[in-house]
Amino acid sequence: MKDLSRRKFLASVSMLAAGCAVSTPAHLMPAPNQKLKVALVGTGIRGSSFWGKRLVDQYSDILEFVGLSDINPGRMEGVKKYMGVTCPTFTDFDKMISQAKPDLVIVTTKDSTHHEFIIKGLESGCDVLTEKPLTTDEFKCQQILDAEKKSSKNLIVGFNYRWSPYMTKIKELLHNGAIGKVTSVDFHWYLNTYHGASYFRRWHGLKDSGGTLWVHKATHHFDLLNWWLDSDPSEVFAYGALEHYGHNGKFRGTNCRTCDHKKECKFYWDITKSESSMRLYVEHEKHDGYLRDACLFRPEIDIYDKMSAQIKYANDVVVNYSLTTYSPYEGWKIAFNGTDGRIEAWLDIPYFENSQMSQAELHAAEMNQGGAKELETKPLILHKNWNDFEPIKVSYERKGHGGGDQRLQDKIFKNPNNPDPLSHGAGLRDGAMSILIGIAARRSIEQGKPIRIEDLTDLEPQAKRI
């Protein structure tokens, strides 16, 4: 398999965007001062904001949007105005590629369709950047792997959590051998009744659309584990169930706006109070029928709301992982056990912090892409054997996924040639290995047995990442 790192991708992006006067293949040599031509497919909240308006606001000197594509023409036109671009719009992706001739295609569609646009983009001679997760099952994953092998172009997966200073500090400590050889990890992530519930309101609540939260959400967490441990997963055994949302509700309706149980349902969400949601979704329901405030207890929901897995890595590390979707608070905790000590880290555990922000405000602040940086410090604990524990204060930014969003995009579009000593950059292999843990967990629940990663695709797990 050819090199699946981001080096070639970043090189081509940097040359296209900056017009480097170095010896490069003819098809990568732009005209003087030529901007990187970008096309976006999928104009939902992530596409329109993080991979849309933010790129326009921050990088218009080196890139330009030459096309937007979506199956919902109304939403697409609204997003065009929101982003402040003048490019043409297309309901036909193939037509956009042939007419707009982009250098880079950004994929932010429904998870189950990522593979379609990734493959078409590569086959059309475009570099491709996809929002996580890479795709939703092992068969589509293999199709992407095969397409990338045949293509002269490259694929990057938008993992932003890696880039936050807090996550980076953990990587640095492990990389420098602060606790010796890592032997086991306990990792627990808690989604609250505000954010966690939101997945069940949307298309993410259907397995065929999002691959369950094992894939859509946990791919973030699994990518962090793979990166921190510098190894590939080899086997997964998991449990999961739907015990809170879906058919478990005492009452249900079609969506919150039309529900007869608004006063008695603690999960009632008034979408009319969200100007952005009304503008992006409600105004354009007539085009595709998509309800952004769908009932959390509709019977067709078929994903898990509690999940637990044991993951064995090729370097013999064993991980105990869990994901809860209806916690009273949102946050996470992790502990690394090593031959020489232990690292403990956490964020947003209310009993450990004196935060006055509500759970809704915390989530909104994390997703915020604008405004000034609000710097603070967060602790983690380094405890070496035979010594007292050592609290370490790490700089932290609340907005943009802990500051990871801006650092990710700066590296891709502004500073692609900067050194990357901790391997923050994520390519196809990273995207594949992160979803394969979730896919294996799903298969393990369905089949009641451990699932080997090597049985899912032609990728062979490596004890040390390549």
C-alpha positions in Angstrom: 0.0 0.0 0.0 1.3 3.4 -0.9 2.1 6.0 1.7 -1.2 7.0 3.3 0.1 10.0 5.3 -0.8 13.5 4.6 2.6 14.5 3.2 1.6 14.4 -0.5 -1.7 15.9 0.2 -0.3 18.8 2.1 2.4 19.3 -0.5 -0.1 19.6 -3.3 -2.4 21.9 -1.3 0.5 24.1 -0.3 1.7 24.3 -3.9 -1.7 25.1 -5.2 -2.6 27.6 -2.6 0.8 29.4 -2.3 2.2 28.8 -5.8 5.5 27.5 -4.6 8.3 28.1 -7.2 9.8 24.6 -6.7 10.1 21.7 -9.1 6.7 20.1 -9.1 4.6 18.0 -11.5 3.0 20.1 -14.2 -0.5 19.4 -13.0 0.3 20.8 -9.6 1.8 24.0 -10.9 -0.7 26.9 -10.6 -0.5 30.1 -12.4 1.1 33.0 -10.5 -1.1 34.1 -7.5 -3.7 31.4 -8.3 -5.9 30.5 -5.4 -6.8 27.0 -4.3 -10.1 26.1 -6.0 -12.4 24.5 -3.4 -15.8 22.8 -3.8 -18.0 21.8 -0.9 -20.6 19.0 -1.0 -23.0 18.9 1.9 -24.3 22.3 3.3 -25.5 21.3 6.8 -24.2 22.9 9.9 -20.6 21.5 9.8 -20.2 22.2 6.1 -21.6 25.7 6.1 -19.8 26.9 9.2 -16.5 25.1 9.9 -15.6 24.1 6.4 -17.5 26.9 4.8 -17.8 30.4 6.3 -14.8 29.9 8.5 -12.6 29.2 5.4 -14.0 32.2 3.7 -13.4 34.4 6.7 -9.9 33.1 7.5 -8.3 32.0 4.2 -9.8 34.0 1.3 -6.3 35.2 0.4 -5.3 31.7 -0.6 -8.5 29.8 -1.5 -11.8 30.4 -3.2 -15.0 28.4 -3.4 -15.9 27.5 -7.0 -19.0 25.3 -6.2 -21.5 24.2 -3.6 -23.5 21.0 -3.9 -26.4 19.6 -1.9 -29.6 17.7 -2.5 -31.6 20.5 -0.8 -31.5 23.5 -3.2 -33.1 25.9 -0.7 -30.7 25.3 2.0 -27.8 25.5 -0.4 -28.8 28.9 -1.6 -29.2 30.1 2.0 -25.8 28.8 2.9 -24.3 30.5 -0.2 -25.5 33.9 1.3 -24.4 32.9 4.8 -20.9 32.1 3.6 -20.7 35.2 1.5 -19.6 33.5 -1.7 -20.6 34.0 -5.4 -19.9 30.5 -6.7 -22.5 28.5 -8.6 -24.6 25.9 -6.8 -25.3 22.3 -8.0 -27.8 19.6 -7.0 -25.7 17.3 -9.3 -22.3 16.6 -7.8 -20.9 15.2 -11.0 -21.9 18.4 -12.9 -20.2 20.5 -10.3 -16.9 18.6 -10.7 -17.0 18.8 -14.5 -17.9 22.5 -14.6 -16.2 24.0 -11.5 -13.0 21.9 -11.9 -12.0 22.2 -8.2 -8.5 21.4 -6.8 -10.0 20.2 -3.5 -13.3 18.7 -2.7 -14.6 18.9 0.9 -17.1 16.3 1.9 -19.6 17.1 4.7 -22.6 15.1 3.6 -24.5 12.4 5.6 -22.0 9.9 6.9 -23.4 7.0 4.9 -22.7 8.9 1.6 -19.2 10.1 2.3 -17.7 7.2 0.3 -19.6 8.2 -2.8 -18.1 11.7 -3.0 -14.7 10.7 -1.7 -14.4 8.2 -4.5 -15.8 10.4 -7.2 -13.5 13.2 -6.1 -10.4 11.1 -6.3 -11.4 9.6 -9.6 -11.9 13.1 -11.0 -8.4 14.1 -10.2 -9.1 16.1 -7.0 -7.6 16.0 -3.6 -10.3 15.3 -1.0 -10.9 16.4 2.5 -13.6 14.6 4.4 -15.3 15.4 7.7 -15.2 12.5 10.2 -16.1 9.7 10.1 -14.5 8.4 7.0 -17.5 6.2 6.3 -19.9 3.9 8.1 -19.0 0.3 7.3 -16.1 -1.9 6.3 -17.3 -2.4 2.7 -17.4 1.3 2.0 -14.1 1.7 3.8 -12.5 -0.9 1.5 -13.9 0.9 -1.6 -12.3 4.1 -0.4 -9.0 2.3 0.2 -9.1 0.8 -3.3 -9.9 4.2 -4.9 -7.1 6.0 -3.1 -4.6 3.3 -4.2 -5.6 3.9 -7.9 -5.5 7.7 -7.6 -2.6 10.1 -7.8 -4.5 12.3 -5.4 -4.7 12.1 -1.6 -7.3 12.1 1.2 -7.3 13.9 4.5 -9.7 13.3 7.4 -10.7 16.3 9.5 -9.8 15.1 13.0 -9.7 18.3 15.1 -9.5 17.0 18.6 -5.9 15.9 18.1 -4.9 19.5 17.7 -6.1 21.0 21.0 -3.3 21.9 23.4 -4.7 19.7 26.1 -4.8 16.5 23.9 -1.4 17.5 22.6 0.1 17.6 26.1 -1.1 14.0 26.8 0.6 12.9 23.5 3.8 14.7 24.4 4.0 13.0 27.8 3.3 9.5 26.4 5.7 10.1 23.5 8.5 11.1 25.9 8.0 8.0 28.0 6.7 9.8 31.1 5.1 6.6 32.5 7.2 4.0 30.7 5.5 1.5 28.5 1.7 2.0 28.4 -0.1 -1.2 29.4 -3.8 -0.3 29.8 -6.2 2.6 29.4 -9.6 3.5 30.9 -11.5 6.0 28.7 -15.0 7.2 29.5 -17.0 9.8 27.5 -20.2 11.4 28.7 -22.7 13.1 26.5 -25.3 15.1 28.4 -29.1 15.2 28.0 -28.7 18.3 25.7 -25.9 17.3 23.3 -26.4 13.6 23.6 -30.1 13.8 22.9 -29.4 15.9 19.8 -28.0 12.9 17.9 -31.3 11.1 18.4 -33.3 14.0 17.0 -31.4 13.9 13.7 -30.5 11.4 11.0 -27.7 10.2 13.3 -30.4 8.1 15.1 -30.6 5.7 12.2 -27.9 3.1 11.8 -28.1 3.2 8.0 -27.3 6.9 8.0 -24.6 7.3 10.7 -23.4 3.8 11.4 -24.4 4.3 15.1 -22.5 6.6 17.5 -19.9 3.9 17.6 -18.8 5.3 14.3 -20.2 8.9 14.1 -19.2 10.1 17.5 -16.7 7.6 18.9 -14.5 7.9 15.8 -13.1 11.0 17.5 -12.3 9.1 20.6 -10.8 6.1 18.8 -8.6 8.3 16.7 -7.3 10.0 19.8 -6.5 6.5 21.3 -4.7 5.4 18.1 -2.7 8.6 18.0 -1.9 8.6 21.7 -0.8 5.0 21.8 1.0 5.1 18.4 -0.4 1.7 17.5 -3.3 0.1 15.6 -6.2 -1.8 17.2 -6.2 -5.5 16.6 -9.4 -6.8 18.3 -12.6 -5.5 19.8 -15.3 -6.9 22.0 -18.3 -4.8 22.9 -21.8 -4.5 24.5 -24.5 -2.0 23.6 -28.2 -1.3 23.9 -31.0 1.2 23.3 -32.5 1.7 26.7 -33.3 5.4 27.0 -34.3 7.0 23.7 -36.3 5.5 20.8 -39.1 3.1 21.7 -38.3 3.5 25.4 -40.2 6.9 25.6 -43.5 7.1 27.5 -44.9 9.3 24.7 -43.9 10.4 21.3 -44.7 12.5 18.3 -43.4 13.4 14.9 -41.3 16.4 16.0 -41.2 18.8 18.9 -43.0 21.7 17.1 -46.1 19.6 16.5 -46.0 17.4 19.6 -48.9 17.2 22.1 -46.5 16.5 25.0 -44.5 19.8 25.0 -45.3 20.6 28.6 -44.6 17.1 30.1 -41.5 16.1 28.0 -38.3 17.1 29.6 -36.6 16.8 26.3 -38.8 19.3 24.5 -36.7 21.5 22.3 -38.2 24.7 20.8 -36.3 25.0 17.5 -38.1 28.3 16.8 -35.8 29.9 19.4 -32.7 29.0 17.3 -32.4 31.5 14.5 -29.7 29.5 12.8 -31.6 26.2 12.9 -34.7 27.9 11.6 -32.7 29.5 8.7 -30.7 26.4 7.9 -33.3 23.6 8.3 -36.9 24.6 9.0 -37.1 27.1 6.1 -36.1 24.3 3.7 -38.0 21.3 5.0 -40.3 21.5 2.0 -37.4 20.4 -0.3 -36.4 17.1 1.4 -38.7 16.6 4.4 -35.8 16.6 6.9 -36.9 17.5 10.4 -34.1 18.8 12.6 -36.3 18.6 15.7 -37.6 15.1 15.2 -38.9 13.2 18.2 -36.3 11.5 20.4 -38.7 8.6 21.0 -39.7 7.8 17.4 -39.8 4.0 16.9 -37.5 3.9 13.9 -34.4 4.9 16.0 -32.2 1.9 16.0 -28.8 3.0 17.3 -27.3 2.3 20.8 -27.5 4.9 23.6 -25.2 3.0 26.0 -21.9 1.5 24.7 -18.9 -0.3 26.3 -16.0 -1.9 24.5 -12.7 -3.6 25.3 -10.1 -2.9 22.6 -6.8 -4.8 22.3 -4.0 -3.1 20.4 -1.3 -4.6 18.3 1.3 -3.4 20.9 -0.6 -5.3 23.6 -2.2 -2.3 25.2 -5.8 -3.0 26.5 -8.4 -0.2 26.5 -11.7 -0.1 28.4 -14.0 2.4 26.7 -17.5 3.6 27.3 -19.9 6.1 25.9 -23.0 7.4 27.7 -25.6 9.6 25.8 -27.8 10.8 28.7 -25.5 11.9 31.4 -26.4 15.0 33.5 -23.2 16.6 32.5 -20.9 16.4 29.4 -17.2 15.6 29.8 -14.7 12.8 29.8 -12.0 11.0 31.9 -9.0 9.0 30.9 -6.3 7.1 32.7 -3.1 5.6 31.2 -1.4 2.9 33.2 2.3 2.4 32.5 5.2 0.4 33.8 6.6 3.5 35.5 3.4 5.3 36.5 0.0 6.7 35.6 -1.5 9.7 33.8 -5.0 10.9 34.6 -6.8 13.6 32.5 -10.3 14.9 32.3 -12.3 17.8 31.0 -15.6 19.4 32.1 -16.3 17.0 35.0 -18.4 19.4 37.2 -17.2 18.0 40.5 -13.6 18.7 39.6 -14.3 22.3 38.4 -16.1 25.4 39.5 -17.9 26.1 36.3 -20.9 28.4 36.2 -21.9 27.6 32.6 -24.9 25.5 31.8 -24.5 22.4 29.8 -26.1 24.1 26.7 -23.7 27.0 27.1 -20.7 24.7 27.4 -21.6 23.0 24.2 -22.3 26.2 22.4 -18.9 27.6 23.5 -17.0 24.6 22.3 -18.6 24.7 18.9 -18.1 28.5 18.6 -15.7 29.4 15.7 -15.6 33.1 16.1 -14.6 35.7 18.7 -11.4 36.2 20.7 -9.6 33.4 22.3 -10.5 32.8 26.0 -7.4 31.2 27.4 -7.5 29.2 30.7 -5.6 26.3 32.2 -6.8 22.8 32.9 -5.0 20.2 35.0 -3.8 16.7 34.4 -2.0 14.4 36.8 1.3 12.7 36.3 2.0 10.1 39.0 5.2 8.2 38.7 5.8 5.0 40.8 7.5 5.6 44.1 6.9 9.4 43.9 4.1 11.9 44.8 1.7 12.8 42.0 2.4 15.9 40.0 -0.4 18.2 38.8 0.4 19.7 35.4 -1.4 22.8 34.2 -2.1 22.9 30.5 -3.3 25.9 28.5 -6.9 25.5 27.2 -9.2 27.3 24.8 -12.9 26.7 25.2 -14.0 27.6 21.6 -13.5 25.5 18.5 -13.1 22.0 20.2 -10.5 23.2 22.7 -8.6 25.2 20.1 -8.2 22.2 17.8 -10.3 23.6 14.9 -8.1 26.6 14.1 -4.9 24.6 14.5 -6.1 21.9 12.1 -7.1 24.4 9.4 -4.0 26.6 9.8 -1.9 23.5 9.2 -3.8 22.5 6.1 -4.2 25.8 4.4 -1.7 28.2 5.9 1.3 26.3 7.3 1.4 22.9 5.5 5.2 22.8 5.6 5.6 23.4 9.3 7.2 20.5 11.2 4.8 17.9 12.7 6.9 16.1 15.3 3.9 14.6 17.1 2.1 13.4 13.9 -1.0 15.5 14.4 -1.9 15.2 10.7 -4.5 12.5 9.9 -4.7 10.7 6.6 -6.6 7.8 5.1 -5.1 5.1 7.4 -6.0 7.2 10.5 -9.5 7.6 9.3 -9.9 3.9 8.5 -8.5 2.6 11.8 -10.7 4.9 13.8 -13.9 3.8 12.2 -12.9 0.2 12.1 -12.9 0.1 15.9 -16.5 1.3 15.9 -17.5 -1.0 13.1 -15.9 -3.9 14.9 -17.8 -3.0 18.1 -21.0 -2.9 16.2 -20.3 -6.3 14.6 -19.3 -7.7 18.1 -22.7 -6.7 19.5 -24.5 -8.2 16.6 -22.5 -11.5 16.6 -21.7 -11.8 20.3 -18.0 -12.4 19.8 -14.7 -10.5 19.5 -14.0 -9.0 16.1 -10.5 -8.9 14.6 -9.7 -5.7 12.8 -7.7 -7.5 10.1 -10.8 -9.4 9.1 -12.7 -6.2 8.1 -10.5 -4.7 5.3 -7.1 -5.4 3.8 -5.4 -3.1 6.3 -3.0 -5.0 8.6 -2.8 -3.7 12.1 0.7 -2.5 13.0 2.2 -2.5 16.5 3.8 0.8 15.8 1.9 3.1 13.5 3.3 3.6 10.0 
